[in-house]
Amino acid sequence: MNELLAIMARLRDPAHGCPWDLEQDFASIAPYTLEEAYEVADAIERADLAALEEELGDLLLQVVFHAQMAKEAGAFDFERVVRGISAKMIRRHPHVFGDESVADAASQSVRWEDIKAAEKAARGAAPAGLLGDVPIALPALARAMKLGRRAARIGFDWPDRVGARAKVDEELGELDEAIAGGDRARVSAEFGDVLLALANLARHLEVDAEGALREANGRFTRRFGHVERQVAAGAGGTLEDMERHWQDAKRQERGGA
């Protein structure tokens, strides 16, 4: 760890550092931080542990980069980041490091949020509402699920998946009305409501909406690749042909003949 910190300090050295690294600031590096986090998720999705090892290193570099810039600004350094997260983990796990007990993972999630709220109150942070600190930069589907979970904490939720499923039909009906009316702004708004309703249904089904869509994107990519190969091989390129190739790809994925 000390070697990595020293490398980052050298890269940012005004006299002997790297011109590109010296030009960066928190805002310019933030997109790379997000990209590296997504690459970690991708390695996990592919169950590629060798890639995960490398991607975790790349993500750690992002933390070191931000910490070095903060040190230069006199705000904080990497050691303070580590001490801060260590103290937070101990505080938020009183059932492990203290005398409390929790019944299960769901109970611990509730307790975590309670402790988090108490920490903010102790810092004198102004109440931002139950949803105020859900990061806007989260992927939209992931944020939708988190917003739903937060609202459910005070009972603003359907009692079961039946209500959540019915909401999808309701929102689809409103989308159909908007389409029929030809109002582009309303179509966009109603389409967003459909996605939000689907995210809430995913929450009730205990499905990760973001992960499910990533998997669907992967299936689409694989199946479309099969369609392209069949067309290139002269197996027909009309819409009907491509649909047949698509269905063939689906059967092959599912182990069909």
C-alpha positions in Angstrom: 0.0 0.0 0.0 2.8 2.4 0.8 4.4 1.7 -2.6 1.2 2.5 -4.4 0.8 5.7 -2.4 4.4 6.7 -3.2 3.8 6.0 -6.9 0.7 8.2 -6.9 2.6 11.0 -5.2 5.4 10.8 -7.7 2.9 10.9 -10.6 1.5 14.1 -9.1 4.9 15.7 -8.4 4.9 19.2 -9.9 8.5 18.9 -11.0 8.9 15.3 -12.1 5.4 13.9 -12.4 3.2 12.9 -15.3 1.7 15.8 -17.3 -1.7 14.0 -17.7 -1.9 13.1 -14.0 -1.0 16.6 -13.0 -3.8 18.1 -15.1 -6.5 16.0 -13.4 -8.9 17.2 -10.6 -11.7 15.5 -8.7 -14.3 16.2 -11.4 -12.1 14.9 -14.3 -11.2 11.7 -12.5 -14.8 11.0 -11.3 -15.9 9.4 -14.6 -12.9 7.0 -14.5 -13.9 6.1 -10.9 -17.4 5.1 -12.1 -16.0 3.2 -15.1 -13.7 1.2 -12.9 -16.5 0.3 -10.5 -18.5 -0.9 -13.5 -15.6 -3.0 -14.7 -15.4 -4.6 -11.2 -19.1 -5.4 -11.5 -18.6 -6.8 -15.0 -15.8 -9.1 -13.9 -18.1 -10.4 -11.1 -20.9 -10.9 -13.6 -18.6 -13.0 -15.8 -17.2 -14.9 -12.7 -13.7 -14.0 -13.9 -11.7 -13.9 -10.7 -8.4 -13.1 -12.6 -10.1 -10.0 -14.1 -11.6 -9.2 -10.8 -8.2 -9.1 -9.2 -7.0 -6.6 -11.8 -10.1 -4.5 -11.7 -10.1 -4.2 -7.9 -6.5 -2.8 -8.3 -7.7 -0.3 -10.8 -10.6 0.8 -8.5 -8.2 1.0 -5.6 -6.0 3.3 -7.7 -9.0 5.7 -8.1 -9.3 5.9 -4.3 -5.6 6.6 -4.0 -5.8 9.3 -6.8 -8.6 11.2 -5.1 -6.9 10.9 -1.7 -3.6 12.3 -3.1 -5.4 15.3 -4.6 -7.2 15.9 -1.3 -3.8 15.7 0.5 -2.4 18.3 -1.9 -5.4 20.6 -1.1 -4.9 20.1 2.6 -8.3 18.5 3.1 -7.4 14.9 4.1 -5.1 12.0 3.1 -5.4 8.3 2.5 -4.7 7.4 6.1 -7.7 9.5 7.2 -9.9 7.7 4.6 -8.9 4.3 6.0 -9.3 5.4 9.6 -12.7 6.9 8.8 -14.1 3.8 7.1 -12.7 1.5 9.8 -14.4 3.5 12.5 -17.6 3.6 10.5 -17.7 -0.1 10.1 -17.2 -0.7 13.8 -19.9 1.9 14.6 -22.4 0.4 12.2 -21.9 -3.2 13.3 -22.6 -3.1 17.1 -23.9 -6.7 16.9 -20.3 -7.7 15.9 -18.1 -5.2 17.8 -20.5 -4.5 20.6 -23.3 -6.0 22.7 -26.3 -5.6 20.4 -27.9 -8.5 18.5 -29.8 -8.6 15.2 -32.2 -11.3 14.0 -31.2 -11.4 10.4 -29.7 -9.5 7.4 -32.9 -7.5 6.9 -32.9 -6.4 10.5 -29.3 -5.4 10.1 -30.1 -3.3 7.1 -32.7 -1.4 9.1 -30.3 -0.9 12.0 -27.6 0.3 9.6 -29.9 3.1 8.3 -30.9 4.0 11.8 -27.2 4.4 12.9 -26.5 6.3 9.7 -29.3 8.8 10.4 -28.1 9.2 14.0 -24.6 10.0 12.7 -25.9 12.7 10.5 -27.9 14.2 13.3 -24.9 14.2 15.5 -23.0 16.1 12.8 -25.8 18.7 12.8 -26.7 17.9 9.2 -30.0 19.4 8.2 -32.7 16.7 7.6 -32.9 16.1 3.9 -36.0 13.8 4.0 -35.9 10.1 3.8 -34.9 10.1 0.1 -32.6 13.2 0.2 -29.3 11.3 0.4 -30.0 8.7 -2.3 -27.2 9.5 -4.8 -28.5 11.0 -8.0 -25.4 9.6 -9.8 -26.6 6.0 -9.3 -27.7 4.2 -12.4 -31.4 5.0 -12.8 -32.7 1.5 -12.2 -30.5 1.0 -9.1 -31.6 4.4 -7.7 -35.3 3.6 -8.4 -35.0 0.4 -6.3 -33.2 2.2 -3.5 -35.8 5.0 -3.5 -38.5 2.3 -3.2 -36.7 0.6 -0.3 -36.4 3.8 1.5 -40.0 4.8 1.1 -41.0 1.3 2.3 -39.3 1.9 5.6 -42.2 4.1 6.7 -44.9 1.9 5.1 -45.2 3.6 1.7 -45.3 0.3 -0.2 -47.6 -2.4 -1.4 -48.0 -5.2 1.1 -47.0 -7.9 -1.4 -46.0 -8.4 -5.0 -49.6 -8.5 -6.2 -50.0 -4.7 -5.7 -46.6 -4.0 -7.3 -47.5 -6.1 -10.3 -50.9 -4.4 -10.7 -49.1 -1.0 -10.7 -47.2 -2.1 -13.8 -50.4 -2.7 -15.6 -51.8 0.6 -14.5 -48.7 2.5 -15.7 -48.7 0.6 -19.0 -52.4 1.7 -19.5 -51.4 5.4 -18.8 -48.5 5.0 -21.3 -50.9 3.7 -23.9 -53.2 6.7 -23.4 -50.2 9.1 -23.7 -49.1 7.4 -27.0 -52.6 7.7 -28.3 -52.7 11.4 -27.4 -49.5 12.1 -29.2 -48.0 14.2 -26.4 -44.2 13.5 -26.5 -43.6 15.0 -23.1 -46.3 12.9 -21.5 -45.1 9.8 -23.3 -41.7 10.2 -21.8 -43.1 10.8 -18.4 -45.4 7.8 -18.5 -42.6 5.6 -19.9 -40.5 6.6 -16.9 -43.4 5.7 -14.6 -43.5 2.2 -16.2 -39.8 1.7 -15.5 -40.2 2.9 -11.9 -43.1 0.5 -11.5 -41.0 -2.3 -12.9 -38.2 -1.5 -10.5 -40.6 -1.7 -7.6 -41.9 -5.0 -8.8 -38.3 -6.2 -9.1 -37.8 -5.2 -5.4 -40.8 -7.3 -4.4 -39.6 -10.2 -6.4 -36.1 -9.8 -4.9 -34.6 -9.3 -8.3 -31.8 -6.8 -8.9 -33.3 -4.7 -11.7 -30.0 -3.3 -12.8 -28.4 -6.8 -12.9 -31.4 -8.3 -14.7 -31.1 -5.6 -17.4 -27.4 -6.2 -17.7 -28.1 -9.9 -18.2 -30.8 -9.2 -20.8 -28.3 -6.9 -22.7 -25.9 -9.8 -22.7 -28.5 -12.2 -24.0 -29.5 -9.7 -26.7 -25.8 -9.3 -27.8 -25.2 -13.1 -28.0 -28.4 -13.8 -29.9 -28.0 -10.9 -32.3 -24.4 -12.2 -32.9 -26.0 -15.5 -34.0 -28.4 -13.7 -36.3 -25.5 -11.8 -37.9 -23.5 -15.0 -38.4 -26.5 -16.7 -40.0 -27.2 -13.8 -42.4 -23.5 -13.7 -43.3 -23.6 -17.4 -44.0 -26.4 -16.9 -46.5 -29.2 -18.4 -44.3 -31.6 -15.5 -45.2 -31.7 -11.9 -44.2 -35.3 -10.9 -44.3 -37.1 -9.9 -41.1 -38.8 -13.3 -41.0 -35.4 -15.0 -41.5 -33.8 -13.0 -38.7 -36.6 -13.8 -36.4 -36.1 -17.5 -37.1 -32.4 -17.2 -36.4 -33.2 -15.3 -33.2 -35.5 -18.1 -32.0 -32.9 -20.7 -32.9 -30.4 -18.8 -30.7 -32.9 -18.8 -27.8 -33.4 -22.5 -28.1 -29.7 -23.2 -28.2 -29.2 -21.1 -25.1 -31.9 -23.0 -23.3 -30.5 -26.3 -24.4 -33.3 -27.0 -26.9 -32.8 -29.1 -30.1 
